[in-house]
């Protein structure tokens, strides 16, 4: 039975590939950001309630996930892409046919506290009800009042486009049994051993803003590429990687020597603690959509609470009896690959001489200093807050292929061009399950020239970019999270070569 429940948890968790269990791979960032709608607050107690609800909606960044690029605010349709299809966020406006207009406050409370729809269906954990479960009933009433006051938008909810068996919602049951016990965790109850300010900070940090979804490592299945959207409490707020960006350690370890104004500037001025440039990635978006509206008192409350958090540090790779090069490689593979193999956040890729040459011209002392203190989108010490300065140097040496003296040594082996045979092997391992003849999925089949002809006309560059970024029901990189760009290119070339009417793409 326990094995069955674990398998259920694995199935449902594979929907949430972000970090850290954060938001999944989604639509390309919109050219214009979501805008909060103008509403008529009215007068008296009702107006005050709606304004409180608006503040709560901003703290939860509801608009960020429930507004698609170019769409109406809160009307849903935002695509969360996974290796097994797409989950679309629903319409939150009070439209009676397509939104929440036919819901009651009780329906809304059950959805937020228990993760169950009015029809009795389990929501996927991409909707962070594991955190919303802690919201007080009074705050839920205020939030509901605001959502009922925003302009209704008639926008039909899109159906999730998920492959079998991941479209079976009952598989959520295993995850819920293992990780979600709503009767025990919410709503939030104040701890009389602490001050009102501390309790306010505890409540905010662990409910609507759902800080732990990014800043706390999650249990995972098979590898960290498949987080279970279930925070590991003993590592609470100790840091995590989300969508290639590092969500830093925000426990008392980091904040004990950070003054309150510096902490406040994270939200008010998008400034990273400890230097390293401004905020980027998911935190920048969270600030823009919501956290910038935090009141001075609430910022102080969060600061007081986080300073008191004393969670464990996730173990870093053991370096016992390892050579300097091996230690550097081990640290790099656990903490640095999220950015330096993909280029996320503008990080120079490993082996990219054009990107590294101007950096190395400044000298290794400067490179070490930047790695320790942070620069641009890179936080201090990269991902490894527990690493010593010497360990950071080892990782840098491995990454750039140089010793501390600056003498080239132990450079990574040159990348060998991939052949059509390599492309065929990669295709058979990662692509044939959808693109082979006889498979029921609607992906274009290798050898089907009529289907491939208009695709190839878009240009090989376009096809490769679609494969890397995801397109339609196809997940980014075709679901092969460990494949690099060169491998994706080789697989695409093989498929095109065997599906075209003329030309030799092996030389492309």
N, C-alpha and C positions, 0 to 999 in steps of 0.2 A: 504493500500500500504506500509506504513512504517513497519507494522508487517511483511509483506512478505519480505521486504528488510532485516530486522533484521534476519529473519530465514535463508535467503540466506547467510548472513554474518556468522551466527553460523555454517551452514553446511560447508562452505569452511574453516573456521578457525579451525575446529577440526582436520585438517591435521597437524597443527603445535603444537606439544606437546613438548616443550623444555623449556625452559625457557626463561620463558621470551620471548617466541616466538623465542628463539634461534633455532639453528639447531635441527631437530627432533631426535628421538631415531634412532640411525643409526647402521651400521655394527660394529662389535667388533673392537676396535682399532687395526690397522695393526701392525704386528711385526716389519715391516720396514716402516719408514715414507716416504711420497712423496718426490721426488727429482726433483728439477727444471731441465728441459732438457737443454743440451748444444745446442746452436744455432749459426748460422753464422750471426753476426750483419751487416757485410758488412762495407762500408765506408761512410763518409759524413753525411749529414742531416738525411738520412734514418736510419743509424745506431744509431744516437742520439735519434731518435724517438722511435725505438724499445727498447732501453735501458730505456727510460722514461716509456714506456708501461710495461716493465718487473717490474719496481719498483711499479707501480700502481697495477699490478696483485698480487704482494706480499702483499701490504697493504690490499687488498680485500680478501686475503686468498682464492683465486679462486681454487687453487690446492687442498685445504683441502676437499672441497665438490665435486670436479669433478675428483677425483682419488680414485678408489676403492682399497681395500687391495690387494697388489700384482699385481695391474694393471698398465698400462702405464699412465704416467703423463698427466692430463687434458683429458683423454679419457672417462671420465664419468663412469656410472654404480654404483655409490655410492648409497646405499639404505637408504632412510629416512623412517623409520618405524612409522606408526601411528596406532591408534586403528581400522582404517578402511581400512588398506592395506598399500602398499609400493609405495613411489614415488622414481623413479630412476633419478639421475642427468644425463644430456646429455653430449655428446662428444663435447669438445670445440676446438679440434685440427682442422687444415684446410683441413681435408680429405673431398673431394668433395661429396662423397656418404653418409658418416655417420656423418660428423662433420659440421663445419661452412664454408667449402670451397666453397659452392654455395651461401653463403650469401653475401650481400653487406654491406658497412658501414652504409647505411640507415637502413637496416634490424636490424643490431646490435644496432644502436642508439634507434630504436623504442622498441626493447626488453628491453634495460636497462632503458630508460626514461619512457616508458609507460607500461611495463610488458605485451607486446603483441607480439606474435610470427609472423614470416613472413607469416604464414597461417591464421593470424587473430585470433588465440586462446589466451585466457587469461592464463597467467602463474599463478601457485599457489603461495601464499605469502611466502612459504618456500624459494622461490627465492626472496631475499630482495630488489626488485626493488623500494620499497617505500623509500629506502635510495639511491640506485643507480640513482634514478631520479635527484639527485642534482649534479651529475658529470658533469663537463663542457664538451662542445662538443670537445674542444681541447684535453682534457684528454681521452675522449672516442676514439678519432682518434688515439692517441698514444697506448692505450690499444688494440685497434683493430689491429694495426700494429704488436704488439708483438704476439697476438694470431695467426696471419697469418704467423708469422716467426717460430713458434715452429714446431717440426716434425709432419707431419700428421700421424694419427693412424687410421687404418680402424677397427673401433669398433662399431658394430651396437648398436644403443640405445635400451635399454630395455624398454618394455612397462610398464607403471605404472600398478600396480596390486591393484586396489581399488574396494571396494564393492559399489554396487548401494545404494543410489543415488550420492555418493560422487565422482563418476567418471564423473559427469556432470560438465564440465568446466563453463557453463554459470552461475552456482551458484556463481561464483566469482563476478558477477555483483553487487550483494547486498553489498558485502564487499567493493568493489571499490567505490560505491556511498557514503558509510558511512565514509570511511577512506582514500581514495586515490584520490587526485585532482592534477594530474601531471601538469596541465597547470599553477597552482598557486605556486607549491613548487619547481620547478626546471626549468632549471639548476641553480646552485648557482650564486647569484649576490652579489658582495662585498658590505658591509655596510660602507659608507663613514664616519660614526661617529666613526669608530674604526680603529686601526692601521692595516697595511698590515700583521703583524705577527698574530694578533688576528683573522683576516679574514681567514688566512691560517689554523689556528687551528680550527675555526668553520667549514670550508669546509671539512677538513680531518675527523673530529670527526663525522660529520653527513652524510658522503657520503660513499666512498668505505669501510673503516674499519667498518662501521655500528655499532659503539659502543653502540648506544641506543637499539639495538636489544637484548642485554643482560643486560645492566645497567639501563634500564628504564622499570618500570612496564607497563604491557600491559592491555588494556581492555580485558575482558574475558566473556565467556558465561557459565552460570550455576555456575561454580566455577573456582578458579585459576588454576585448572588442565587442563582447556581448554582455553588457551590464544588466543586472536584474532589476534596476530601478528600486533597489532596497538598500538604503544607507546602512553602513556598518557602524553601529552606535559607538563602539569603543574607539573609532577613529574620527569621531564627529568633528567636522570643520578643519581637518588636518591637511586639506589640499587635495586636488584632483585635476585631471585633464578632461576638458570638455570641448569637443569639436576642434581639437588641435590647439586649444588655448589652455593655459594653466590657471585654474581657480585656486588661489594661494591658501596657505594655512592662515586662518583668521582666529586661532585660539589665543589664549593668554601668552603662549610662547612668543608669538609675533607682536601682540599688541601691548605687552607689559611696559615697553619703553616708547610707545607711540602716543604722543599727546592727542587730546581730543580734537583740536582744530585740524591736525593732519588727517585723522580718521574721517572727519566731516568732509574734507576736501575730496575724498573718494567719490562721494555722492554729489557734492555741489560743484566741483570743478573737474571731475573725471581724472583726478590725479592718482597715480599708483603709489601705494605706501612703499617707501624705501627707494624711490627713484625708478628708473627704467622707462620713462616716458608715460604717456597717457594710457587710459584704459582702452582695450580693444575687444573685439569679439562679443560673446554673449553678455558680458558685464556692461559693456558700453551700451548695448541695446536695452538691457534692463534699466540702466540709469536713464536713458533717453525716454523710455516709455513710462517709468514709474518711480524709481528710487530717488530721482532728483527732487521729488515732491515731499520727501520725508521732512517732518518738522524738526526743529532743533532739539526738542525734548525727546523725540523718538530716536534720533541719531545718538543722543547721549545714552538712552536706555539700551540700545543695541550694543553700544561701546562698553557699557558697564557689564552687561551680561557676557559678551564674548571674552572680556578680560578674565572672567571667572572660569571659563571652560578649560579643563585640564585633561583632554583626551590623549590617548596613546598616539605615538607616531607610527605610521605604517612601516614595517621593516623594509630596509633597503637591501639590495643583493649582498650576500656574504662575500667578503673580499679576502677571507683567510686563505693563505697559501696560494695566492694568485699573483701572476706577474703584473707589473704596472699596466701594460697594454691590455691584459685581460680584465683588470679592474675597471679601466676606463671604458672598455667595450660593454661590460656588464651594466655599469651605471648609465651609459648612453642608451642602451637598448631599453632600459626600464623607464627612464625619465626624459629622454631627449628626442626619441624617434617621432613623437606626436607632431613635432614642428619641423624637425630637420630632415625628415624623409619626405614630407609633403609640401614644405614651403609655407605652412600655415602661419598667418600673422606676419608674413614677410621674412621668415627665417631663411637663411641661406641653406640650401640643400647640401647634404653630404655628397662630396665628389663633384660639386658644381664649381669648377675652377674659376669661371668668370665672376661668380658671386663672392668667392672667398679671397681672390687675389687682392682687391683693394682693402679688405679687412685685415689681411695678414701684413700688409705694408705698414700698418701702424705699429707692428711689433707684437710679440707674444705677450709681453707684460700688459699691454692695453687689452688684448683679447681676454686674458685671465681676469683682469679687473672688470671688464664689461660682463663677463659670465658671473662673477661674484655679486656685482652691484645691480645688474640688470641694465638693459638698454632697449630703447624703442618698445616693441611689443614683448620683449623677453623680461620676465620677472627676475629678481635677485636669485641666484643659484639655479636658474632654470626651474625645473620641477622639484628639485630635491632639497627641501628645507632642512633636512637632517644631515645632508652631506657636509663633510669638512672641506676646508679650502683645498687641501691636497687632493681630495677625491674629485672635486670640480676640475682641478688641473688635469687629472688623469683623463676625465671624460673629454675635456677640450683637446688634449693631445691626441686621443683616439679619433675624435671628430675631424680634426684638421690634418692628422697624419704627421704631427711634428712633436719632437721632444721639447721639454722646457727650455732647452738651450736655443731652440729655434732651428736646429739642424734637421733637415728632412729625414724622417725615418718612419718605417712601419706604415707607410701610406696604404690606404685601402687599395686592393687590386683594381686595375682599370676595368671599367665596365665593358664587357664584350657585347658586340652587336648581336641582337637576337635574330634567329633565322626563321624561315617559314616552318621548319620542323618544330622550333620552340613555340611558335604561334599555334600550331596544331595541337601540341601537348597541352598548352594553356587552355585552348578552346575545349578540348575533351574533358579537362579537369573542372572547368568553371563555367563554361558557356553552353555546352551541348544539352544540358538538362532543359533548356528553354529553346535553343536555336537549332536543334537537330530535327531532321524530318521525322514525322510520326509523333512528335510531342504535341500535346493538346494546347499548350500556351500560345498566345497570339503573337509571339516574337517572330520576326522574319527568319525563315529557315534557310540555312546554308544550302546554296545550290538553286534556290528559287529566284531565277534571274528577273522575272517580272516584278517581284516584290522589292528586290534590292536595287533595281535600276534607278528609281526616283530617290532612293536613299543615297546612292553613290553620287548622284548628280549634285547633291548638296556640298560635296567635297569631302575628301578623306579627313581633313582637319576637323570639319564639323562633326563627322561620325565619331572620331576619337574623343572630342570634347563631350559629346552627348554621353558616350560610354563612361568617361571619367566622372562626370557630374551627375549622371542619372537622367533618364528620359522616359516619360510615360510611366509604365509599370516597372521599368527596369531600374533597379537600385544603383546608386553610385558605384562605379567600378564593377558593375554586374554582380554585386554582392561579394566580390573577392576583396575584402578589406586589406589583405596583406599584399596584394599585387601592386607593383609600382607602375609609373607611367609607361616605362619601356615595355613592360609585360602586357599592359593593356593595348598598347600600340601593336605589338606583335600578334596578339589574338585577333584584333580587328582586321589587320592586314590579311591574315589567313582567311578569315570569313569573307572578306571582299574578293580576294583572289579567286576563291572557289564559288563566287556567286555573280561574277561580272561577265559581260559579253565580249569584252576586248580590252587589251592592255595588260601590262605586267606590273603588279603592285608590289612585287617582292623587292623592287629597287626603290620604293618610295621612302 
